[in-house]
Amino acid sequence: MRAACDRACLIRTAQEAFERPELAATARLTQNGSEIALADSWLTQAAERHFHNAYADENTGEVLVVGTAMSETERAVFGLRAKLEAAGLQELELMVVREGEASLFPETLPIETDKRFEEIVPEAERDSGEAMIALANRYFDGIQAAGDPALPVADGCNRVENGMQTTRNPRFSDLRCNTLEVFVYIPVVEQRRFPIVDQQRGVVVSIVMFQIPGGDYEYELNGQKVMRSYTPRSLYLFEAFKISSGVIHQIEATMRNLDYGAKIDWPLD
């Protein structure tokens, strides 16, 4: 099935849902995983919003826009997945992250656009949709296994989480995109969905839940033993991967803490 409009139209419609909430009047809406009435949602609240990245799939009519918002009373990172059909917006999945609602939050707002996610991948370097999903799943499997050193990542690959670069950053021990042993505290990556696959741009968007039981964990990093403590929680993520020639080139995640064991009531793909 093809969407009722092209990629630019999908992105514009998702962005306009913030300025014209009436567009979403007939859509099912969840906010941070729970169903909510449009009138009660953050979607209708006044704030200065800046969109920094957008991903869309013309074949399914699904789009994800991510950005930041500022008002006199709050600063927030947000993501909105929308599904558009001929009758209009049918699904809206909104994530809103304020300071203290995730382990990472940007020091400055707004966040700059990462233009790599807009760049067209040469046809000879494009992967099939199935291959891109398989590679994203391999990344998540590596998190569950606390390691996959052979995960194919580009030399310049970085992971950005809620606007903060967590790889090649001394604050985070100069991690790389395949330094997955540091995630030993995440034994389960579940509720995996892949609503957006853009072969032309080499982008696959995943929505997943990390289940974090909490406790003390030890791992080895750069030849040194590291011990850290974690509180129980679920981590809800919108995560986009830039892929070409079977290699991950960039990762961008929008994420928020939920109560441990949280389930998201959207059908799996």
C-alpha positions, 0 to 999 in steps of 0.5 A, spaced: 500 500 500 502 506 498 501 512 502 496 518 500 501 523 499 509 523 498 514 523 503 514 531 503 507 531 504 507 525 510 513 529 513 509 536 513 502 532 515 506 530 521 509 537 523 502 540 522 499 536 527 502 540 532 500 546 529 493 544 527 491 538 532 484 538 529 488 534 523 488 528 529 481 528 531 480 521 528 486 518 530 488 513 535 493 517 540 498 514 545 503 519 549 509 515 552 505 509 551 498 510 554 492 512 550 490 519 551 485 524 549 487 529 544 485 535 548 489 532 554 495 531 550 502 534 549 500 535 542 495 541 543 500 545 548 503 551 546 511 551 545 516 553 541 518 547 537 523 545 532 524 539 528 531 537 527 530 530 523 524 526 519 523 519 516 518 517 512 516 511 508 511 512 502 509 505 501 506 504 508 504 511 510 508 512 516 513 518 518 517 519 524 518 527 526 523 528 532 525 535 535 525 539 541 520 544 544 521 550 549 516 554 553 517 558 559 515 552 563 519 546 560 524 544 555 523 537 552 525 532 547 519 529 543 518 524 537 511 523 533 510 517 529 504 518 525 500 513 520 497 517 514 491 513 510 487 516 505 482 518 510 487 522 514 491 521 520 489 514 523 495 513 528 499 518 532 504 515 537 507 521 541 513 521 546 515 527 550 521 527 554 523 532 559 529 533 564 529 528 569 525 523 565 531 519 561 538 519 563 540 523 557 538 530 556 541 535 551 545 541 554 542 546 549 536 546 545 534 546 539 538 540 536 541 541 530 539 537 524 543 531 522 543 531 514 546 524 513 539 522 514 536 526 508 542 524 503 540 519 498 544 512 498 547 511 491 543 505 488 549 500 488 550 501 495 543 500 497 540 494 502 534 491 501 529 493 506 529 486 509 537 486 510 536 493 513 531 490 519 536 484 520 542 489 521 538 493 526 535 487 529 543 484 530 544 491 533 539 490 538 541 482 539 548 485 541 545 489 546 542 483 549 548 479 549 552 484 551 557 484 545 558 483 538 565 486 536 564 484 529 557 488 528 559 492 521 559 499 523 563 505 519 569 508 522 565 515 523 559 512 526 556 515 532 550 514 536 546 520 538 541 519 544 536 525 546 541 530 542 547 528 546 553 524 542 554 518 546 560 515 542 567 518 541 565 522 547 570 522 553 564 523 557 562 516 555 569 513 555 570 514 547 565 508 546 564 506 539 557 504 535 559 497 536 561 497 544 555 493 546 558 490 552 557 496 556 549 494 555 550 488 560 545 491 564 540 491 558 538 483 558 532 484 554 530 488 548 523 487 546 516 489 542 521 491 536 517 494 531 520 497 524 515 502 521 519 506 517 524 503 511 527 508 506 531 504 502 533 510 497 536 514 504 538 507 507 534 509 513 530 504 518 526 506 524 525 502 530 521 502 536 523 498 541 523 497 549 529 496 553 527 492 559 532 494 565 531 490 571 536 494 575 542 492 580 550 492 580 553 490 573 561 489 572 564 489 565 570 490 562 572 497 557 578 498 554 582 493 559 579 496 565 574 493 570 568 497 571 562 497 576 556 500 575 549 500 579 542 501 575 535 502 577 529 498 574 526 501 569 523 500 562 527 504 556 522 506 550 526 508 544 525 511 537 531 509 534 533 511 527 539 507 523 543 510 517 545 504 513 549 503 506 552 497 503 551 492 510 554 497 514 551 502 520 553 509 519 549 513 524 544 512 529 539 517 532 535 515 538 529 519 542 528 515 549 524 516 555 524 512 562 517 508 563 516 503 569 519 497 569 516 492 565 512 497 561 508 494 555 506 499 549 499 497 546 501 498 538 501 492 534 508 489 532 509 489 525 
